[in-house]
Amino acid sequence: MTTTVSPTETKNLDIYGSPPLAWERVIEALDKTRERNYADPASRFWIATTRPDGRPHLMAVGIVWNDGKFYLSTGAGTQKGKNLAHDPRCMVSIAAPGIDIEAEGEARIVRDEGELQRIAELYSDWGPTVRDGAFWHEYSAPSAGPPPWDVYEITPTTVYAVAAEEPNGATRWRL
């Protein structure tokens, strides 16, 4: 899958002399998450949001990656939904095979029916339908709340990666 995301700045965070990780390694790992079922335990996703009182909230979620953006669906009444409505800044964390990736960014609700149809196809193993600017289905993750589910597009602004296997290293990229 080709992505148009490319870093504007790279910083090596490794303290043991390893060179910076290749950006392509991160993109390849993210693209591989799309090759599997998004809920496949081989890749795990979490989203960190901030409650209105400043306390953090972290939740395991089903997220899909496509062309430089992450997509998440959740009910407006969930804690993460309320938090994103209050403050769209968030962090997505991915435990991918061989590399751990964290992406800071901002979430926006997608309401456009055509865009939602395109995103629904990314969730082909789940098969949500699009209606009234949201996702609908007879079931979803228990933490998503009841339908309808808002769909969020998360655009990364900073990405961190720590290699869990050779070649080792830790790197930060600004996008």
C-alpha positions as CSV (number, residue, x, y, z in Angstrom):
1,M,0.0,0.0,0.0
2,T,1.5,3.4,-0.9
3,T,1.2,6.2,1.5
4,T,1.9,9.9,1.0
5,V,3.0,10.5,4.6
6,S,6.6,11.4,4.9
7,P,8.5,12.9,7.8
8,T,9.8,16.5,7.8
9,E,12.2,15.7,10.7
10,T,13.9,12.6,12.0
11,K,15.5,12.3,15.4
12,N,17.5,9.3,16.6
13,L,16.4,8.5,20.2
14,D,18.7,5.4,20.6
15,I,21.2,5.7,23.4
16,Y,23.3,2.6,22.3
17,G,24.6,3.8,19.0
18,S,22.1,2.2,16.7
19,P,21.3,4.3,13.6
20,P,17.8,5.8,13.3
21,L,15.1,3.4,12.2
22,A,14.0,3.6,8.6
23,W,10.7,5.3,8.2
24,E,9.8,2.7,5.6
25,R,10.0,0.0,8.4
26,V,7.3,1.8,10.3
27,I,5.1,2.2,7.2
28,E,5.6,-1.5,6.3
29,A,4.6,-2.6,9.8
30,L,1.5,-0.3,9.7
31,D,0.6,-1.6,6.2
32,K,0.9,-5.2,7.5
33,T,-1.7,-4.4,10.1
34,R,-4.2,-3.9,7.2
35,E,-3.3,-7.3,5.7
36,R,-4.6,-9.0,8.9
37,N,-7.9,-8.8,10.5
38,Y,-7.8,-5.4,12.4
39,A,-8.6,-7.2,15.6
40,D,-5.9,-9.9,15.1
41,P,-3.9,-10.2,18.3
42,A,-0.6,-10.2,16.3
43,S,-1.1,-6.4,16.2
44,R,-2.7,-4.6,19.1
45,F,-4.0,-1.0,19.1
46,W,-4.7,1.4,21.9
47,I,-5.9,5.0,22.0
48,A,-5.0,7.5,24.7
49,T,-7.3,10.5,25.2
50,T,-7.6,13.1,27.9
51,R,-10.6,13.6,30.1
52,P,-11.9,17.1,30.6
53,D,-10.4,17.2,34.1
54,G,-6.9,16.3,32.6
55,R,-6.8,12.7,33.6
56,P,-5.6,10.3,30.9
57,H,-7.8,7.5,29.5
58,L,-6.3,4.5,27.6
59,M,-8.4,1.9,25.9
60,A,-7.6,-1.1,23.6
61,V,-9.5,-0.6,20.3
62,G,-9.9,-1.8,16.8
63,I,-8.2,0.7,14.5
64,V,-7.4,0.5,10.8
65,W,-4.5,2.3,9.0
66,N,-4.9,3.5,5.5
67,D,-2.9,6.0,3.4
68,G,-1.3,7.8,6.3
69,K,-4.3,8.0,8.6
70,F,-5.8,5.9,11.4
71,Y,-9.6,5.2,11.6
72,L,-11.5,4.4,14.8
73,S,-15.2,4.0,15.5
74,T,-16.8,4.4,18.9
75,G,-20.1,5.6,20.4
76,A,-20.5,9.2,21.4
77,G,-21.4,8.1,24.9
78,T,-18.1,6.2,25.5
79,Q,-15.4,7.7,27.6
80,K,-13.1,8.0,24.5
81,G,-15.9,9.5,22.5
82,K,-16.6,12.1,25.2
83,N,-12.9,12.8,25.5
84,L,-12.3,13.3,21.8
85,A,-15.4,15.6,21.6
86,H,-13.7,17.7,24.3
87,D,-10.1,17.5,23.0
88,P,-9.3,15.9,19.7
89,R,-5.6,15.4,20.5
90,C,-4.9,11.8,21.1
91,M,-2.2,9.1,20.8
92,V,-2.5,5.8,19.0
93,S,-0.2,3.0,20.2
94,I,0.5,-0.1,18.1
95,A,2.3,-3.3,19.2
96,A,3.2,-4.6,15.8
97,P,5.3,-7.6,15.1
98,G,9.0,-6.5,15.6
99,I,8.2,-2.9,16.3
100,D,6.2,-0.8,18.7
101,I,4.8,2.4,17.2
102,E,3.2,5.4,18.9
103,A,1.5,8.2,16.9
104,E,0.4,11.5,18.3
105,G,-2.3,13.3,16.3
106,E,-5.7,14.9,16.1
107,A,-9.0,13.1,15.6
108,R,-11.9,14.5,13.5
109,I,-15.3,13.0,13.1
110,V,-16.1,11.9,9.6
111,R,-19.7,12.5,8.5
112,D,-19.5,12.5,4.7
113,E,-21.4,9.4,3.5
114,G,-18.9,8.7,0.6
115,E,-15.9,8.9,2.9
116,L,-17.7,6.7,5.4
117,Q,-18.4,4.1,2.7
118,R,-14.7,4.1,1.8
119,I,-13.7,3.6,5.4
120,A,-16.3,0.9,6.0
121,E,-14.6,-1.1,3.2
122,L,-11.4,-1.0,5.3
123,Y,-13.4,-2.8,8.0
124,S,-14.5,-5.5,5.5
125,D,-14.0,-8.3,8.1
126,W,-16.5,-6.5,10.4
127,G,-18.8,-5.1,7.7
128,P,-20.4,-2.0,9.2
129,T,-23.1,-0.2,7.2
130,V,-23.2,3.6,6.8
131,R,-26.3,5.4,7.8
132,D,-27.0,9.0,9.0
133,G,-23.3,9.9,9.1
134,A,-22.2,7.0,11.2
135,F,-21.5,3.3,11.3
136,W,-24.2,0.8,12.2
137,H,-24.0,-3.0,12.7
138,E,-25.7,-5.6,14.9
139,Y,-22.5,-5.8,17.0
140,S,-19.2,-4.1,17.7
141,A,-16.6,-4.2,20.4
142,P,-18.1,-4.1,23.9
143,S,-16.3,-0.9,24.7
144,A,-17.7,0.9,21.6
145,G,-21.2,1.3,23.2
146,P,-24.4,0.8,21.2
147,P,-24.8,2.1,17.6
148,P,-24.6,4.5,16.0
149,W,-20.8,4.7,16.1
150,D,-19.0,7.9,15.2
151,V,-16.0,7.4,12.9
152,Y,-12.8,9.3,13.7
153,E,-10.0,10.0,11.3
154,I,-6.7,10.5,13.2
155,T,-4.0,12.3,11.4
156,P,-0.5,11.6,12.9
157,T,1.7,14.6,13.6
158,T,4.5,12.9,15.4
159,V,5.5,9.2,15.3
160,Y,7.8,7.3,17.7
161,A,9.0,3.7,17.1
162,V,11.1,1.3,19.1
163,A,12.4,-1.8,17.4
164,A,11.6,-5.0,19.3
165,E,13.9,-7.0,17.1
166,E,17.0,-6.5,15.0
167,P,18.0,-4.0,13.7
168,N,17.3,-2.3,17.1
169,G,16.8,1.4,17.6
170,A,14.4,4.1,18.6
171,T,13.4,7.1,16.5
172,R,11.0,10.0,16.4
173,W,9.6,11.6,13.3
174,R,7.7,14.8,12.9
175,L,5.2,14.8,10.0
